[in-house]
Amino acid sequence: MLTLRLPSELEDTLAFFASSRGFSKNAVIADALREYIERHYEDEKPLETAVLDHRIEEVKKLIDADRDQYRDAAEISDWIERRVIWTARDNPSGAPDHGRIYGRNIVTGFNYDKDSDCKYHLIVDHLSPNGRRGFERHHRYIFTLDEWRKNMQVIHKQP
């Protein structure tokens, strides 16, 4: 049990705050004291606890990165399964630009490289017009996912 003397103005504010939210004054004070101690005791935690807290943050960051990785992989897989057809976005500057393939193109595969800055590399088939023979009919390209998203646009999706 604890007895606490507060200045009358602070006690009036506490009473109004607690009653307006449906709490007792005791509950508000206990919650505020708990939060204060947690915030200020952080610097005095034993070394093992501080290291563990740091590792938890690292694990959370890895989980977030994995979530992004799997979201991208699922999106690419969907493009492949649905045989989404792509063409290059307009290039208003007219300057030569790597990463644009006009015509009809489909993503046929991808590779994930955890050690690369680009992470995902797409394997893309250019769908040559009918009548093309030989090597002209079988053009394949490799693009990073970022290049693909920046330079290409969907022109047809299978349901």
Backbone bond lengths (Angstrom), bond angles and torsions (degrees), N, CA, C in turn:
res aa  C-N    CA-C-N  psi(-1)  N-CA   C-N-CA  omega(-1)  CA-C   N-CA-C  phi
1 M - - - 1.451 - - 1.521 108.18 -
2 L 1.326 114.52 143.61 1.447 121.10 -177.04 1.521 108.35 -135.80
3 T 1.312 115.86 134.76 1.463 120.64 174.30 1.507 106.96 -108.34
4 L 1.306 116.14 138.02 1.448 120.45 -174.29 1.520 109.13 -134.03
5 R 1.336 116.24 131.77 1.468 120.93 175.65 1.523 107.84 -103.97
6 L 1.304 115.71 126.23 1.457 121.52 179.41 1.510 109.79 -118.56
7 P 1.339 117.91 150.50 1.465 119.42 171.43 1.537 108.16 -59.76
8 S 1.311 116.36 146.21 1.467 120.33 -173.74 1.532 112.54 -58.08
9 E 1.326 117.47 -38.07 1.473 119.99 179.56 1.522 110.87 -62.93
10 L 1.352 117.39 -42.81 1.460 121.63 179.18 1.529 110.47 -67.72
11 E 1.316 116.96 -38.14 1.466 120.14 178.50 1.528 110.89 -65.33
12 D 1.352 117.49 -38.91 1.467 120.81 177.25 1.540 110.55 -64.84
13 T 1.320 116.55 -42.70 1.467 120.96 178.77 1.525 110.17 -62.99
14 L 1.341 116.96 -43.91 1.458 122.00 177.92 1.525 110.89 -60.21
15 A 1.323 117.00 -45.08 1.467 121.07 -179.30 1.528 110.57 -61.61
16 F 1.337 117.04 -44.63 1.458 120.78 -179.68 1.538 110.41 -65.23
17 F 1.336 116.84 -46.28 1.462 121.84 -179.27 1.527 110.69 -59.32
18 A 1.334 116.55 -48.95 1.470 120.79 -177.02 1.524 111.11 -64.28
19 S 1.321 117.71 -45.65 1.469 120.07 -177.49 1.529 111.79 -69.12
20 S 1.330 117.60 -35.21 1.463 119.58 -179.42 1.524 112.08 -69.18
21 R 1.324 117.74 -19.80 1.466 121.22 179.90 1.527 112.61 -109.30
22 G 1.313 116.54 0.63 1.461 120.12 176.76 1.517 114.51 78.98
23 F 1.333 117.71 23.58 1.461 121.93 178.14 1.520 109.32 -110.66
24 S 1.327 115.10 161.08 1.461 119.29 171.48 1.519 108.34 -82.56
25 K 1.330 116.76 158.22 1.465 119.94 176.40 1.519 109.63 -60.71
26 N 1.323 117.28 -37.96 1.459 122.31 179.98 1.539 110.80 -60.52
27 A 1.338 116.97 -43.07 1.462 120.75 -179.49 1.528 110.97 -64.88
28 V 1.334 117.63 -41.05 1.458 121.69 179.55 1.524 110.41 -63.96
29 I 1.321 116.99 -45.40 1.464 121.05 -179.50 1.524 110.54 -65.27
30 A 1.334 117.47 -43.40 1.463 120.87 -179.78 1.533 110.58 -62.11
31 D 1.344 116.96 -43.41 1.460 121.00 179.38 1.530 111.06 -64.23
32 A 1.326 116.73 -44.57 1.466 120.83 -179.95 1.526 110.91 -64.49
33 L 1.298 117.34 -40.07 1.462 121.52 179.49 1.532 110.79 -66.86
34 R 1.330 116.60 -41.46 1.473 121.37 178.10 1.538 109.74 -61.13
35 E 1.327 116.89 -46.21 1.461 121.15 179.77 1.532 111.16 -63.58
36 Y 1.308 116.95 -41.68 1.462 121.78 179.87 1.538 110.28 -61.90
37 I 1.322 116.25 -45.89 1.469 120.12 -178.31 1.529 110.28 -65.79
38 E 1.337 117.51 -43.60 1.463 120.05 179.03 1.532 111.20 -59.27
39 R 1.321 116.38 -43.36 1.458 120.92 -177.72 1.530 110.95 -67.32
40 H 1.331 117.91 -41.71 1.461 120.92 -174.93 1.523 113.73 -88.84
41 Y 1.312 117.49 -17.94 1.453 121.03 179.90 1.525 111.07 -83.28
42 E 1.325 117.68 -12.76 1.467 123.28 -178.56 1.518 111.56 -50.65
43 D 1.327 117.88 -44.07 1.461 121.43 -176.67 1.524 112.83 -71.30
44 E 1.316 117.72 -17.78 1.461 120.82 -175.84 1.521 112.63 -105.02
45 K 1.342 117.70 9.65 1.458 120.00 -179.90 1.516 109.51 -66.00
46 P 1.318 117.04 150.84 1.465 119.46 174.04 1.523 109.88 -60.23
47 L 1.319 117.24 153.13 1.460 122.85 -176.46 1.525 111.26 -55.76
48 E 1.337 118.72 -41.08 1.461 121.03 -178.46 1.525 110.59 -59.83
49 T 1.328 117.11 -41.30 1.460 120.88 -179.24 1.517 110.54 -67.39
50 A 1.323 117.25 -41.21 1.462 120.59 179.40 1.528 110.38 -63.49
51 V 1.333 117.64 -41.81 1.466 121.43 178.53 1.523 109.82 -65.09
52 L 1.320 117.16 -42.77 1.459 121.29 179.17 1.525 110.53 -62.02
53 D 1.328 117.34 -44.50 1.465 120.73 177.73 1.518 110.47 -58.76
54 H 1.340 117.79 -41.70 1.461 121.79 179.56 1.529 110.19 -64.02
55 R 1.327 116.82 -41.58 1.473 119.97 179.76 1.518 110.94 -66.19
56 I 1.308 117.88 -36.21 1.463 120.80 177.93 1.522 109.50 -60.90
57 E 1.336 117.36 -42.25 1.468 120.47 178.12 1.525 110.75 -63.77
58 E 1.345 116.86 -40.14 1.465 120.00 177.57 1.522 110.75 -62.21
59 V 1.325 116.79 -43.42 1.467 121.10 179.79 1.526 110.25 -63.33
60 K 1.321 117.23 -40.97 1.469 120.24 177.94 1.528 110.96 -60.77
61 K 1.332 117.04 -40.98 1.468 120.51 178.54 1.530 110.56 -64.82
62 L 1.334 117.31 -40.62 1.466 120.35 178.43 1.525 111.11 -64.68
63 I 1.322 116.74 -40.13 1.468 120.48 178.48 1.524 110.00 -62.84
64 D 1.335 117.26 -43.27 1.469 120.54 177.69 1.521 110.81 -61.98
65 A 1.333 117.55 -42.23 1.466 120.91 179.32 1.522 110.29 -64.36
66 D 1.336 117.46 -41.79 1.465 120.68 177.72 1.521 111.04 -62.50
67 R 1.316 116.36 -39.66 1.469 120.41 179.33 1.528 109.90 -60.12
68 D 1.339 117.63 -43.10 1.467 121.51 177.17 1.525 110.52 -64.58
69 Q 1.338 116.01 -42.55 1.462 120.87 -179.66 1.521 110.19 -59.39
70 Y 1.321 117.67 -48.28 1.457 120.29 -177.13 1.519 111.75 -70.80
71 R 1.305 117.96 -31.48 1.466 121.03 176.53 1.525 109.36 -63.59
72 D 1.351 117.15 -45.21 1.461 120.83 178.09 1.527 110.61 -63.01
73 A 1.330 117.67 -45.44 1.465 121.01 -179.47 1.524 110.98 -61.60
74 A 1.312 117.21 -40.23 1.467 120.53 178.61 1.526 110.90 -65.39
75 E 1.327 116.49 -39.94 1.462 120.01 179.43 1.535 110.60 -64.85
76 I 1.326 117.32 -45.06 1.462 121.05 179.38 1.528 110.21 -63.74
77 S 1.326 117.31 -43.25 1.463 121.11 178.58 1.521 111.22 -59.31
78 D 1.329 115.96 -38.51 1.459 120.45 177.66 1.531 110.74 -63.73
79 W 1.336 117.31 -41.63 1.473 120.86 177.50 1.532 109.40 -59.04
80 I 1.328 116.79 -42.98 1.463 121.01 -177.50 1.520 110.37 -66.93
81 E 1.331 117.44 -49.78 1.459 121.49 -177.69 1.521 112.23 -61.88
82 R 1.308 117.12 -39.25 1.465 120.77 -177.66 1.524 112.63 -87.65
83 R 1.334 116.85 -1.93 1.472 122.15 -179.56 1.527 110.96 51.07
84 V 1.328 114.60 53.30 1.463 121.42 179.11 1.534 108.17 -65.86
85 I 1.326 116.15 133.50 1.468 121.53 -179.52 1.528 108.42 -101.41
86 W 1.324 114.92 133.05 1.459 123.13 -174.49 1.524 110.85 -121.73
87 T 1.320 115.57 156.13 1.459 122.20 167.58 1.518 108.06 -142.54
88 A 1.323 115.05 168.47 1.465 119.43 -177.59 1.518 111.20 -70.99
89 R 1.322 115.08 145.46 1.474 120.29 170.84 1.528 107.82 -70.82
90 D 1.322 115.95 155.25 1.463 119.56 176.22 1.516 109.80 -60.18
91 N 1.308 115.75 143.36 1.460 122.69 178.42 1.526 106.93 -113.93
92 P 1.341 117.98 91.75 1.457 120.20 -174.38 1.526 113.86 -61.40
93 S 1.326 117.71 -26.79 1.466 119.29 -177.97 1.525 111.38 -74.59
94 G 1.324 117.05 -25.94 1.454 120.51 -178.08 1.514 113.42 76.98
95 A 1.307 117.55 -5.45 1.469 121.14 -179.52 1.525 109.61 -71.09
96 P 1.336 117.48 146.66 1.471 119.72 176.31 1.526 109.36 -57.34
97 D 1.295 115.69 137.92 1.457 119.67 -174.46 1.517 109.37 -143.71
98 H 1.329 116.65 119.18 1.457 120.43 175.82 1.528 108.00 -67.21
99 G 1.310 115.75 138.63 1.459 118.88 174.98 1.513 113.84 107.55
100 R 1.312 117.84 6.61 1.466 120.31 178.06 1.533 108.60 -119.94
101 I 1.340 115.99 126.29 1.458 120.77 174.92 1.529 106.42 -127.09
102 Y 1.316 115.45 110.31 1.454 119.38 177.66 1.524 109.21 -76.76
103 G 1.304 116.93 158.24 1.457 121.24 -177.67 1.515 109.34 101.27
104 R 1.320 116.06 -158.71 1.473 121.31 -176.65 1.527 109.23 -103.01
105 N 1.319 115.87 127.98 1.461 122.15 -176.42 1.521 109.46 -138.39
106 I 1.327 116.38 143.97 1.464 119.80 175.31 1.530 109.18 -129.89
107 V 1.313 114.86 145.99 1.461 121.06 174.67 1.527 106.35 -82.14
108 T 1.334 116.50 125.23 1.466 120.33 -177.19 1.523 113.16 -112.04
109 G 1.317 116.91 -11.39 1.456 119.64 179.62 1.513 110.33 -173.56
110 F 1.329 116.20 172.66 1.460 120.45 177.48 1.512 110.04 -155.37
111 N 1.313 114.30 163.21 1.451 121.96 178.77 1.528 107.87 -132.41
112 Y 1.319 115.97 139.49 1.467 120.92 176.33 1.521 108.49 -108.48
113 D 1.326 116.44 125.91 1.460 121.57 179.59 1.524 108.03 -122.69
114 K 1.322 116.53 101.19 1.468 120.37 -176.03 1.524 112.70 -64.87
115 D 1.339 117.53 -21.95 1.463 120.61 -178.31 1.522 113.34 -89.57
116 S 1.313 117.23 -6.44 1.458 121.76 -177.86 1.519 110.28 -94.41
117 D 1.325 116.58 150.99 1.460 120.19 174.50 1.524 110.76 -67.69
118 C 1.326 116.82 -29.95 1.461 121.96 -175.67 1.520 112.21 -80.95
119 K 1.302 118.76 -24.58 1.465 126.48 179.59 1.527 112.97 64.98
120 Y 1.337 118.25 -68.22 1.460 120.98 -176.14 1.521 111.32 -103.60
121 H 1.325 115.33 135.07 1.459 122.39 172.67 1.523 106.73 -120.93
122 L 1.328 115.73 127.42 1.457 121.42 -179.04 1.521 110.00 -95.82
123 I 1.325 116.06 141.80 1.458 122.27 172.48 1.521 105.45 -103.74
124 V 1.338 114.67 123.50 1.459 120.39 -170.94 1.519 109.71 -123.69
125 D 1.337 116.64 134.31 1.467 122.11 173.56 1.519 108.49 -102.51
126 H 1.324 114.69 131.38 1.464 120.41 173.18 1.522 106.76 -88.87
127 L 1.331 116.18 125.17 1.465 120.62 -178.98 1.519 108.83 -87.62
128 S 1.323 115.38 97.83 1.466 121.21 -178.09 1.518 109.89 -67.88
129 P 1.323 116.33 148.99 1.467 119.29 176.68 1.524 110.55 -61.04
130 N 1.326 115.84 151.90 1.472 120.43 177.71 1.523 109.47 -56.47
131 G 1.301 115.24 148.44 1.453 119.70 179.47 1.514 112.87 99.97
132 R 1.320 117.95 -20.14 1.467 120.02 177.21 1.521 108.57 -72.75
133 R 1.301 115.53 141.35 1.463 119.66 -179.03 1.535 109.42 -125.82
134 G 1.331 113.42 162.68 1.458 119.57 174.51 1.522 112.85 66.24
135 F 1.335 114.52 -146.26 1.461 118.97 -173.81 1.526 112.72 -65.80
136 E 1.346 117.90 -22.73 1.465 120.09 179.29 1.524 111.90 -64.71
137 R 1.312 116.47 -21.81 1.460 120.75 -177.94 1.539 111.49 -84.78
138 H 1.305 117.69 -14.75 1.466 120.07 -172.68 1.527 111.16 -124.37
139 H 1.296 116.75 71.79 1.467 120.60 177.04 1.519 108.68 -96.66
140 R 1.319 115.37 129.57 1.467 120.90 175.17 1.516 107.54 -125.27
141 Y 1.332 114.25 145.76 1.452 120.91 -179.29 1.526 108.37 -132.32
142 I 1.316 115.14 158.60 1.468 120.94 173.65 1.522 107.76 -124.89
143 F 1.326 115.47 129.07 1.459 122.39 -179.95 1.521 109.57 -132.26
144 T 1.317 115.93 152.81 1.466 118.60 169.33 1.525 107.40 -76.19
145 L 1.302 116.20 155.20 1.464 120.84 179.28 1.523 110.63 -60.20
146 D 1.326 116.94 -39.76 1.469 119.81 179.95 1.520 111.78 -63.13
147 E 1.349 116.89 -43.56 1.472 119.95 177.05 1.525 110.46 -60.30
148 W 1.331 115.68 -43.41 1.459 121.02 -177.24 1.528 110.60 -61.57
149 R 1.303 115.80 -48.70 1.473 119.09 -179.37 1.529 111.72 -63.05
150 K 1.315 116.45 -36.30 1.464 120.68 -177.66 1.526 112.03 -71.87
151 N 1.343 117.47 -40.35 1.459 121.42 -167.79 1.527 115.95 -104.89
152 M 1.326 117.35 -11.52 1.458 118.91 -173.54 1.530 111.44 -118.20
153 Q 1.331 114.97 158.66 1.461 120.92 177.74 1.520 109.27 -139.92
154 V 1.329 115.47 151.59 1.464 121.94 -179.00 1.531 108.69 -77.12
155 I 1.332 115.35 135.61 1.475 118.33 173.41 1.526 111.72 -117.00
156 H 1.355 117.65 -15.76 1.462 119.45 177.71 1.512 109.27 -159.15
157 K 1.339 114.95 134.27 1.466 120.95 176.00 1.519 109.17 -122.43
158 Q 1.325 115.32 135.26 1.470 119.47 171.59 1.520 106.79 -76.65
159 P 1.326 118.14 143.32 1.490 119.28 178.80 1.518 111.81 -67.78
